[in-house]
Amino acid sequence: MLRFLTGEELGLYPRLRDTMFSDRATQFRKRLGWAVDVDNRGWERDDYDGLNPTYVIWQTPDGRHGGSMRFLPTLGRTMVNEHFSSLAGGRRFAHPKVWECTRFCLAENMPATTSAALMLGGAQLGVGLGLARAVGVFDARMIRIYRLLGWQPTVLGTEGQGADAISLGLWEFSEEVRRKMARKAGISPEVAQLWFDRAFGDRKDLPAAG
């Protein structure tokens, strides 16, 4: 199932939290070789996890992390503004209806539909909060995933070549996209909406969301 959790709420689901940060270490440091910090618990966390982001998480039936993404409003601190401004030609993103998406992570040995479920979660979050776009940096391996799912970003800038290339993109949120991702994931749009409503309730007016 999809979980929509703020950083402050992660502690309510310790197994989900622990396996998410552990899976991030496995993917980003071990598999991809990124220069990320891993603590003595084997977790990959950075400064932005301390800013109370919103996480979209695919939770497996045993309560473990299957995949996740991290969202932050661009009116606050973001990776794209602080570390990847060169990809945007110096442009700064700061708009209440544009949120940053980072740390797309999949646990090992998850089925291919997990990527689609995560993208559905991102689309549901955007539509549910009335956002217009997501902005994020992605590497070359993600291009194939976006193409297969049929939700490709508008590329604003790229650095590097081949497998080492990184790009900055904008994804448009819409009800059409939400329903397309639901079909790809094999999850009804109504169920995705129910998961979102259960998570947010009266919290749809989060700061910087509207």
LOLUM-541792 format. One record per residue (C-alpha): residue number from 1; residue in one letter; x, y negated, z negated. Coordinates in steps of 0.1 Angstrom, whole numbers, plus 5000, padded with zeros to 4 digits. Last residue first. Layout:
N
(NUM, 'a', (X, Y, Z)),
...
***
This chain:
210
(210, 'g', (4983, 4740, 5020)),
(209, 'a', (5009, 4764, 5006)),
(208, 'a', (5033, 4739, 4990)),
(207, 'p', (5022, 4749, 4955)),
(206, 'l', (5000, 4779, 4955)),
(205, 'd', (4964, 4772, 4963)),
(204, 'k', (4956, 4808, 4971)),
(203, 'r', (4961, 4817, 4934)),
(202, 'd', (4925, 4822, 4925)),
(201, 'g', (4926, 4858, 4935)),
(200, 'f', (4961, 4863, 4949)),
(199, 'a', (4970, 4900, 4946)),
(198, 'r', (4935, 4915, 4948)),
(197, 'd', (4927, 4891, 4977)),
(196, 'f', (4958, 4902, 4996)),
(195, 'w', (4951, 4939, 4991)),
(194, 'l', (4915, 4934, 5002)),
(193, 'q', (4926, 4914, 5033)),
(192, 'a', (4949, 4943, 5043)),
(191, 'v', (4921, 4967, 5038)),
(190, 'e', (4898, 4946, 5060)),
(189, 'p', (4924, 4944, 5087)),
(188, 's', (4924, 4982, 5089)),
(187, 'i', (4958, 4999, 5086)),
(186, 'g', (4973, 5019, 5114)),
(185, 'a', (5004, 4998, 5113)),
(184, 'k', (5003, 4988, 5150)),
(183, 'r', (4965, 4981, 5147)),
(182, 'a', (4970, 4960, 5116)),
(181, 'm', (4998, 4941, 5133)),
(180, 'k', (4974, 4932, 5162)),
(179, 'r', (4948, 4921, 5137)),
(178, 'r', (4971, 4897, 5119)),
(177, 'v', (4985, 4884, 5152)),
(176, 'e', (4950, 4875, 5164)),
(175, 'e', (4942, 4859, 5130)),
(174, 's', (4971, 4836, 5135)),
(173, 'f', (5006, 4829, 5122)),
(172, 'e', (5033, 4818, 5146)),
(171, 'w', (5068, 4831, 5141)),
(170, 'l', (5098, 4808, 5144)),
(169, 'g', (5133, 4820, 5150)),
(168, 'l', (5170, 4815, 5142)),
(167, 's', (5194, 4840, 5157)),
(166, 'i', (5224, 4861, 5147)),
(165, 'a', (5246, 4879, 5171)),
(164, 'd', (5270, 4906, 5159)),
(163, 'a', (5254, 4934, 5179)),
(162, 'g', (5260, 4915, 5211)),
(161, 'q', (5275, 4881, 5209)),
(160, 'g', (5277, 4854, 5182)),
(159, 'e', (5254, 4824, 5174)),
(158, 't', (5218, 4820, 5185)),
(157, 'g', (5193, 4791, 5183)),
(156, 'l', (5157, 4782, 5183)),
(155, 'v', (5142, 4816, 5193)),
(154, 't', (5104, 4817, 5194)),
(153, 'p', (5097, 4848, 5174)),
(152, 'q', (5084, 4881, 5188)),
(151, 'w', (5053, 4898, 5175)),
(150, 'g', (5046, 4926, 5199)),
(149, 'l', (5055, 4954, 5175)),
(148, 'l', (5080, 4970, 5199)),
(147, 'r', (5095, 4936, 5207)),
(146, 'y', (5099, 4926, 5170)),
(145, 'i', (5116, 4959, 5163)),
(144, 'r', (5139, 4957, 5193)),
(143, 'i', (5150, 4922, 5183)),
(142, 'm', (5157, 4932, 5147)),
(141, 'r', (5190, 4949, 5155)),
(140, 'a', (5204, 4916, 5168)),
(139, 'd', (5203, 4898, 5135)),
(138, 'f', (5176, 4876, 5121)),
(137, 'v', (5173, 4841, 5106)),
(136, 'g', (5139, 4829, 5095)),
(135, 'v', (5111, 4805, 5100)),
(134, 'a', (5074, 4814, 5093)),
(133, 'r', (5046, 4794, 5109)),
(132, 'a', (5012, 4778, 5104)),
(131, 'l', (5003, 4787, 5069)),
(130, 'g', (4967, 4789, 5057)),
(129, 'l', (4976, 4810, 5026)),
(128, 'g', (4956, 4841, 5038)),
(127, 'v', (4968, 4837, 5074)),
(126, 'g', (5004, 4835, 5064)),
(125, 'l', (5002, 4862, 5038)),
(124, 'q', (4983, 4885, 5061)),
(123, 'a', (5009, 4880, 5089)),
(122, 'g', (5037, 4888, 5065)),
(121, 'g', (5019, 4919, 5052)),
(120, 'l', (5012, 4930, 5088)),
(119, 'm', (5049, 4926, 5095)),
(118, 'l', (5056, 4948, 5065)),
(117, 'a', (5031, 4975, 5077)),
(116, 'a', (5046, 4974, 5112)),
(115, 's', (5081, 4980, 5097)),
(114, 't', (5067, 5008, 5076)),
(113, 't', (5051, 5024, 5107)),
(112, 'a', (5085, 5038, 5117)),
(111, 'p', (5085, 5062, 5088)),
(110, 'm', (5108, 5056, 5058)),
(109, 'n', (5140, 5076, 5056)),
(108, 'e', (5160, 5049, 5038)),
(107, 'a', (5142, 5020, 5023)),
(106, 'l', (5135, 4991, 5047)),
(105, 'c', (5146, 4955, 5041)),
(104, 'f', (5137, 4922, 5057)),
(103, 'r', (5156, 4899, 5034)),
(102, 't', (5143, 4865, 5046)),
(101, 'c', (5111, 4847, 5055)),
(100, 'e', (5110, 4809, 5052)),
(99, 'w', (5076, 4791, 5049)),
(98, 'v', (5061, 4765, 5072)),
(97, 'k', (5027, 4750, 5062)),
(96, 'p', (5040, 4726, 5036)),
(95, 'h', (5067, 4714, 5059)),
(94, 'a', (5105, 4710, 5053)),
(93, 'f', (5127, 4726, 5079)),
(92, 'r', (5158, 4706, 5086)),
(91, 'r', (5172, 4702, 5121)),
(90, 'g', (5210, 4702, 5124)),
(89, 'g', (5210, 4721, 5157)),
(88, 'a', (5188, 4747, 5142)),
(87, 'l', (5214, 4775, 5143)),
(86, 's', (5239, 4750, 5127)),
(85, 's', (5215, 4746, 5098)),
(84, 'f', (5221, 4782, 5088)),
(83, 'h', (5234, 4780, 5052)),
(82, 'e', (5214, 4754, 5032)),
(81, 'n', (5184, 4747, 5054)),
(80, 'v', (5179, 4783, 5066)),
(79, 'm', (5186, 4798, 5032)),
(78, 't', (5159, 4778, 5016)),
(77, 'r', (5154, 4754, 4987)),
(76, 'g', (5120, 4737, 4983)),
(75, 'l', (5096, 4722, 5008)),
(74, 't', (5104, 4751, 5030)),
(73, 'p', (5082, 4774, 5009)),
(72, 'l', (5098, 4807, 5001)),
(71, 'f', (5090, 4842, 5014)),
(70, 'r', (5109, 4875, 5008)),
(69, 'm', (5104, 4907, 5028)),
(68, 's', (5100, 4943, 5017)),
(67, 'g', (5102, 4980, 5025)),
(66, 'g', (5094, 5014, 5009)),
(65, 'h', (5099, 5004, 4973)),
(64, 'r', (5088, 5030, 4947)),
(63, 'g', (5054, 5035, 4930)),
(62, 'd', (5051, 5072, 4938)),
(61, 'p', (5025, 5065, 4965)),
(60, 't', (5050, 5042, 4983)),
(59, 'q', (5049, 5004, 4979)),
(58, 'w', (5053, 4982, 5009)),
(57, 'i', (5064, 4948, 4995)),
(56, 'v', (5056, 4912, 5005)),
(55, 'y', (5076, 4891, 4980)),
(54, 't', (5067, 4856, 4971)),
(53, 'p', (5096, 4836, 4958)),
(52, 'n', (5101, 4826, 4921)),
(51, 'l', (5133, 4806, 4927)),
(50, 'g', (5156, 4831, 4911)),
(49, 'd', (5155, 4854, 4941)),
(48, 'y', (5169, 4825, 4961)),
(47, 'd', (5202, 4826, 4941)),
(46, 'd', (5209, 4861, 4953)),
(45, 'r', (5200, 4897, 4944)),
(44, 'e', (5214, 4930, 4956)),
(43, 'w', (5211, 4955, 4928)),
(42, 'g', (5235, 4983, 4919)),
(41, 'r', (5230, 4978, 4882)),
(40, 'n', (5265, 4964, 4879)),
(39, 'd', (5256, 4937, 4904)),
(38, 'v', (5258, 4937, 4942)),
(37, 'd', (5268, 4904, 4959)),
(36, 'v', (5264, 4902, 4996)),
(35, 'a', (5292, 4902, 5023)),
(34, 'w', (5271, 4922, 5048)),
(33, 'g', (5284, 4956, 5058)),
(32, 'l', (5252, 4967, 5075)),
(31, 'r', (5247, 5001, 5060)),
(30, 'k', (5264, 4998, 5027)),
(29, 'r', (5261, 4961, 5020)),
(28, 'f', (5227, 4950, 5034)),
(27, 'q', (5209, 4983, 5035)),
(26, 't', (5221, 5000, 5003)),
(25, 'a', (5221, 4968, 4983)),
(24, 'r', (5186, 4959, 4995)),
(23, 'd', (5175, 4994, 4985)),
(22, 's', (5187, 4988, 4950)),
(21, 'f', (5169, 4955, 4948)),
(20, 'm', (5137, 4971, 4959)),
(19, 't', (5141, 5003, 4938)),
(18, 'd', (5144, 4982, 4906)),
(17, 'r', (5114, 4960, 4914)),
(16, 'l', (5091, 4988, 4923)),
(15, 'r', (5101, 5008, 4893)),
(14, 'p', (5098, 4978, 4870)),
(13, 'y', (5063, 4968, 4882)),
(12, 'l', (5052, 4940, 4858)),
(11, 'g', (5087, 4926, 4860)),
(10, 'l', (5080, 4917, 4896)),
(9, 'e', (5053, 4892, 4886)),
(8, 'e', (5077, 4862, 4880)),
(7, 'g', (5092, 4868, 4914)),
(6, 't', (5058, 4865, 4930)),
(5, 'l', (5041, 4896, 4942)),
(4, 'f', (5021, 4905, 4973)),
(3, 'r', (5019, 4943, 4973)),
(2, 'l', (5010, 4964, 5004)),
(1, 'm', (5000, 5000, 5000)),
***
